[in-house]
Amino acid sequence: MESTLKPDEITLVLAQQALVKHRMRYDLVFFKAVLAGLMLSFGALMNEIVSSGTPALSAVTGNPAITKILGGFVFPSGFVLIPMLGLELLTSNMMVFPIGIASGDIPWWSLPVNWLIVTFGNLAGSLFSAAILVHFSGILSSEPYITGIQSFATKKAVDPLWYQIFLRGIGCNILVCLAIWFFVGSKDTISKIVAVWIPIWIFVASGFDHVIANMFYIPLGIMFHTESLTVGLYIRKSLIATYLGNIVGAFIVWGPAVYFYIWNADHGAKELEEAEVGLVKEDD
């Protein structure tokens, strides 16, 4: 018995998931999205604790990559909970719904409806975590965490140019969608956790931008009065750029999958069916 599904099998499973998500009541979609934002924020919080709480680590070792690697390693502790619990995450749905549409299992209008509901659900969960569980609880309201949170938010939304954030969004969702792809293809719990952990570790350590993770990081930075960072700047410069970049990153994963395993497979099946009824003749 094989321990993983084949790529064409994974594509079919994702199309079936799109159908299930399409048929789900909108209130359930929203609450699952809220929980997904909350779960992801736990991983983002772990990253903040490691990255902001160890300012001397990179200085002592002379290697700033150490905090990136360690912060990236702990982040998936929250992310892995989302597919394990069957929650709704925008960035993975950026892959699932186009596959469902391409396979003919769901109508096109289901995509914008789901993405809209899940966006606001993920945002609500992320803001609840940032405001209630972190800012007002005071768990990071001391140095070096305050300075670390401000620095992290500045590097995410203030310093980079718009196109740089967009490109980082592409890199992020290639890896996120691959993580979900590998998760679906794995058959046991340990394999699923490892399959998710490695790509997510890579994207966080690399500094790519995830639109939902940034719904925690950047509002938290605003709450801690990061200089030059406002809600308007966040929406205009970070949220939109990351959102669009994540869409492109998802396309880079689902596009080839649809071409190879849905459209090409349908074409091959049609040729085979025509050959069987004598409509396709072999060349002499």
Backbone torsions as a table, in degrees:
resi	resn	phi	psi	omega
1	MET	NA	127.4	-178.6
2	GLU	-73.1	144.6	-177.6
3	SER	-88.0	-10.5	179.8
4	THR	-135.4	154.3	174.8
5	LEU	-81.6	154.7	175.4
6	LYS	-78.7	159.1	-177.3
7	PRO	-54.5	-41.4	179.6
8	ASP	-66.9	-33.6	177.5
9	GLU	-69.1	-39.8	178.0
10	ILE	-61.7	-41.7	179.3
11	THR	-59.9	-42.6	179.1
12	LEU	-66.2	-38.8	178.1
13	VAL	-64.0	-41.7	178.8
14	LEU	-64.1	-37.4	176.4
15	ALA	-64.6	-38.4	177.1
16	GLN	-67.3	-37.9	176.5
17	GLN	-62.3	-38.6	178.0
18	ALA	-60.7	-40.4	179.2
19	LEU	-65.0	-42.3	177.9
20	VAL	-62.3	-44.8	-179.8
21	LYS	-66.0	-36.9	179.2
22	HIS	-62.6	-38.0	-176.7
23	ARG	-84.0	-8.4	-176.8
24	MET	-71.5	140.5	176.2
25	ARG	-60.4	143.8	-173.8
26	TYR	-64.7	-32.3	178.5
27	ASP	-67.5	-36.1	177.1
28	LEU	-67.8	-40.2	177.0
29	VAL	-58.2	-46.2	-177.6
30	PHE	-62.9	-48.5	-176.8
31	PHE	-68.3	-33.6	174.6
32	LYS	-66.7	-33.6	177.7
33	ALA	-70.4	-38.9	176.4
34	VAL	-60.1	-45.6	179.6
35	LEU	-65.0	-36.0	177.9
36	ALA	-63.9	-42.6	176.7
37	GLY	-61.4	-38.0	178.5
38	LEU	-66.8	-46.4	-179.5
39	MET	-62.3	-43.6	179.9
40	LEU	-62.7	-35.6	-179.6
41	SER	-65.3	-30.0	176.4
42	PHE	-62.9	-41.3	175.8
43	GLY	-66.7	-40.6	177.8
44	ALA	-63.7	-37.4	176.9
45	LEU	-62.5	-42.4	177.2
46	MET	-60.2	-39.3	178.1
47	ASN	-64.8	-41.8	177.8
48	GLU	-62.3	-42.4	-179.3
49	ILE	-61.1	-45.3	-178.8
50	VAL	-71.6	-48.5	-175.4
51	SER	-70.6	-41.1	-177.6
52	SER	-85.4	-24.8	-174.4
53	GLY	-89.8	-0.1	-179.0
54	THR	-129.5	56.6	-176.0
55	PRO	-64.8	-26.5	-177.5
56	ALA	-84.9	-12.4	-173.9
57	LEU	-61.9	-50.6	-179.0
58	SER	-69.7	-32.4	-179.9
59	ALA	-68.3	-40.0	-178.8
60	VAL	-69.0	-43.9	-176.7
61	THR	-83.9	-16.1	-176.1
62	GLY	70.9	18.6	-176.4
63	ASN	-133.5	95.8	-179.1
64	PRO	-66.2	-14.3	179.3
65	ALA	-68.5	-21.5	-177.4
66	ILE	-58.7	-49.0	-178.5
67	THR	-67.8	-32.8	177.4
68	LYS	-65.2	-44.1	-179.5
69	ILE	-66.2	-44.1	-179.0
70	LEU	-68.5	-43.6	177.9
71	GLY	-63.5	-40.0	177.8
72	GLY	-65.5	-32.9	-178.3
73	PHE	-68.8	-36.5	-176.6
74	VAL	-85.0	-21.3	-178.1
75	PHE	-57.6	-43.1	-177.4
76	PRO	-63.2	-11.1	178.0
77	SER	-59.5	-28.3	175.9
78	GLY	-92.0	-38.9	-176.4
79	PHE	-63.4	-41.0	-175.2
80	VAL	-62.9	-22.9	179.2
81	LEU	-67.3	-26.1	-174.5
82	ILE	-66.5	-56.1	177.3
83	PRO	-69.7	-29.7	178.9
84	MET	-63.9	-34.1	-178.7
85	LEU	-95.4	-2.5	179.3
86	GLY	69.6	38.6	-177.7
87	LEU	-89.9	176.7	-174.6
88	GLU	-108.4	112.5	179.0
89	LEU	-117.2	130.3	-175.7
90	LEU	-56.0	-48.5	-171.8
91	THR	-65.9	-33.6	175.7
92	SER	-75.2	-33.6	176.4
93	ASN	-67.8	-19.6	174.0
94	MET	-65.7	-18.5	174.3
95	MET	-98.5	-42.7	-172.5
96	VAL	-65.8	-46.8	-174.7
97	PHE	-69.0	-41.5	174.6
98	PRO	-60.7	-34.9	177.1
99	ILE	-65.9	-41.5	177.8
100	GLY	-62.8	-38.6	178.1
101	ILE	-68.2	-44.7	-178.9
102	ALA	-63.3	-32.3	-179.8
103	SER	-81.1	-10.3	179.9
104	GLY	83.8	11.3	-176.9
105	ASP	-84.3	-23.9	-179.3
106	ILE	-135.8	154.4	176.9
107	PRO	-76.2	159.4	-175.2
108	TRP	-63.0	-34.6	-174.4
109	TRP	-68.8	-15.2	178.9
110	SER	-65.7	-29.0	-178.2
111	LEU	-65.0	-57.0	-179.6
112	PRO	-62.9	-34.0	178.9
113	VAL	-63.3	-48.3	-179.2
114	ASN	-65.1	-46.3	-177.8
115	TRP	-60.9	-37.9	-179.9
116	LEU	-66.0	-48.2	-179.2
117	ILE	-63.7	-45.2	-176.7
118	VAL	-69.0	-35.6	177.0
119	THR	-57.3	-50.3	-178.0
120	PHE	-72.0	-31.6	175.6
121	GLY	-66.8	-47.0	176.6
122	ASN	-60.2	-40.1	179.0
123	LEU	-63.1	-43.4	-179.3
124	ALA	-62.0	-44.1	178.9
125	GLY	-64.8	-39.3	-179.7
126	SER	-68.4	-43.0	-179.9
127	LEU	-68.0	-37.1	176.4
128	PHE	-60.1	-44.4	-179.9
129	SER	-65.3	-46.7	-178.0
130	ALA	-63.7	-44.9	-174.8
131	ALA	-80.0	-53.7	-171.6
132	ILE	-82.1	-49.5	-173.1
133	LEU	-80.4	-22.8	-176.6
134	VAL	-114.6	-60.3	-172.8
135	HIS	-66.1	-57.4	-176.2
136	PHE	-74.1	-24.3	177.8
137	SER	-73.3	-22.7	177.8
138	GLY	78.3	12.8	-175.7
139	ILE	-68.8	-21.8	177.7
140	LEU	-121.6	19.6	-175.0
141	SER	-87.9	46.7	175.7
142	SER	-151.9	165.5	177.3
143	GLU	-80.3	147.7	8.1
144	PRO	-89.3	7.4	-173.7
145	TYR	-66.0	-40.5	-177.4
146	ILE	-60.4	-50.5	178.8
147	THR	-62.5	-38.5	179.6
148	GLY	-64.8	-41.7	178.0
149	ILE	-63.8	-42.8	179.2
150	GLN	-64.8	-42.9	179.1
151	SER	-64.3	-41.3	-179.3
152	PHE	-62.7	-46.4	-180.0
153	ALA	-65.2	-37.2	178.2
154	THR	-62.9	-43.4	179.7
155	LYS	-68.4	-23.9	179.9
156	LYS	-85.0	-39.0	-169.4
157	ALA	-123.6	-22.9	-174.8
158	VAL	-97.2	-51.6	-173.9
159	ASP	-71.2	-45.2	-175.5
160	PRO	-69.3	153.8	172.4
161	LEU	-79.3	163.2	-176.4
162	TRP	-57.3	-46.8	-176.1
163	TYR	-67.7	-28.5	177.4
164	GLN	-68.3	-40.7	177.2
165	ILE	-64.5	-40.9	177.6
166	PHE	-58.5	-47.6	-179.9
167	LEU	-65.0	-36.7	177.4
168	ARG	-66.9	-31.4	175.8
169	GLY	-65.9	-36.0	177.1
170	ILE	-62.8	-50.6	-179.8
171	GLY	-58.8	-39.0	-179.3
172	CYS	-60.8	-52.4	-171.0
173	ASN	-79.1	-16.2	167.7
174	ILE	-59.5	-47.2	-176.8
175	LEU	-73.1	-37.7	178.5
176	VAL	-63.6	-46.5	179.9
177	CYS	-65.8	-35.3	174.6
178	LEU	-64.6	-37.9	178.0
179	ALA	-61.0	-44.9	178.7
180	ILE	-67.4	-38.4	177.5
181	TRP	-58.5	-49.2	179.8
182	PHE	-66.6	-36.0	177.8
183	PHE	-60.4	-47.1	180.0
184	VAL	-63.8	-35.7	-178.3
185	GLY	-76.2	-17.2	-179.7
186	SER	-86.2	151.0	-173.5
187	LYS	-112.5	-13.7	178.6
188	ASP	-122.9	160.6	-171.5
189	THR	-61.1	-46.2	-178.4
190	ILE	-61.5	-44.2	179.1
191	SER	-61.8	-39.7	179.7
192	LYS	-64.1	-42.2	179.9
193	ILE	-63.9	-47.4	179.5
194	VAL	-63.7	-40.4	-178.5
195	ALA	-61.3	-36.1	177.9
196	VAL	-79.3	-40.7	-170.8
197	TRP	-60.3	-45.7	-171.9
198	ILE	-66.1	-51.9	178.8
199	PRO	-62.4	-37.2	-179.9
200	ILE	-68.8	-38.9	175.6
201	TRP	-57.0	-44.9	-178.9
202	ILE	-62.6	-46.1	-175.5
203	PHE	-66.7	-37.9	-179.3
204	VAL	-72.6	-44.7	179.8
205	ALA	-63.4	-30.2	-179.6
206	SER	-77.5	-17.9	-180.0
207	GLY	87.6	19.2	175.6
208	PHE	-70.9	164.8	-172.5
209	ASP	-111.7	124.3	178.2
210	HIS	-108.5	123.8	-172.0
211	VAL	-60.1	-35.1	-178.2
212	ILE	-80.5	-41.0	176.3
213	ALA	-59.0	-37.7	178.7
214	ASN	-68.9	-20.2	174.6
215	MET	-68.3	-15.5	172.9
216	PHE	-96.9	-52.8	-174.3
217	TYR	-58.8	-50.9	-169.9
218	ILE	-77.3	-45.2	172.7
219	PRO	-58.6	-34.1	176.2
220	LEU	-63.0	-40.5	176.2
221	GLY	-63.0	-37.8	176.9
222	ILE	-64.8	-41.9	179.4
223	MET	-62.9	-29.4	178.8
224	PHE	-96.4	20.0	169.7
225	HIS	59.8	49.0	175.1
226	THR	-66.7	131.7	-177.5
227	GLU	-62.2	136.2	177.1
228	SER	70.1	3.2	-178.6
229	LEU	-103.3	120.2	178.9
230	THR	-128.4	168.0	177.3
231	VAL	-62.0	-42.1	179.5
232	GLY	-61.5	-44.0	178.3
233	LEU	-62.9	-43.1	178.8
234	TYR	-57.8	-49.1	-178.4
235	ILE	-66.2	-47.6	-174.4
236	ARG	-68.1	-40.7	-171.2
237	LYS	-100.7	-38.9	-173.7
238	SER	-100.5	-52.8	-173.5
239	LEU	-60.3	-49.7	-177.8
240	ILE	-66.4	-45.4	-178.6
241	ALA	-62.8	-43.9	-178.9
242	THR	-68.8	-40.5	179.0
243	TYR	-57.3	-50.3	-179.0
244	LEU	-66.5	-40.6	178.8
245	GLY	-63.6	-39.8	177.7
246	ASN	-63.5	-36.7	177.7
247	ILE	-62.6	-45.1	179.3
248	VAL	-64.4	-42.2	178.4
249	GLY	-60.2	-40.6	177.5
250	ALA	-63.6	-40.5	179.8
251	PHE	-60.0	-36.4	-179.1
252	ILE	-64.0	-23.9	176.8
253	VAL	-91.1	-50.6	-174.4
254	TRP	-78.2	-25.9	-179.6
255	GLY	-57.9	-56.6	177.2
256	PRO	-61.5	-35.7	179.6
257	ALA	-62.1	-43.6	178.2
258	VAL	-64.3	-43.5	-178.2
259	TYR	-64.1	-46.6	-175.8
260	PHE	-76.3	-41.9	-165.6
261	TYR	-110.7	-7.1	175.8
262	ILE	-117.7	-63.8	-177.9
263	TRP	-66.0	-46.9	-179.3
264	ASN	-66.5	-38.0	179.5
265	ALA	-66.6	-40.5	178.1
266	ASP	-64.0	-40.1	179.5
267	HIS	-64.5	-43.6	178.8
268	GLY	-64.3	-39.6	179.5
269	ALA	-66.1	-37.3	179.1
270	LYS	-66.3	-42.3	177.9
271	GLU	-62.3	-40.5	179.7
272	LEU	-65.0	-42.0	179.9
273	GLU	-64.5	-41.0	179.4
274	GLU	-67.0	-36.7	178.8
275	ALA	-64.5	-37.8	-177.8
276	GLU	-67.8	-28.0	179.1
277	VAL	-98.8	9.2	174.1
278	GLY	82.3	17.3	-180.0
279	LEU	-86.3	-21.1	178.9
280	VAL	-111.9	121.7	-177.8
281	LYS	-106.5	140.6	177.4
282	GLU	-74.4	147.0	177.5
283	ASP	-68.2	142.7	177.7
284	ASP	-70.7	NA	NA
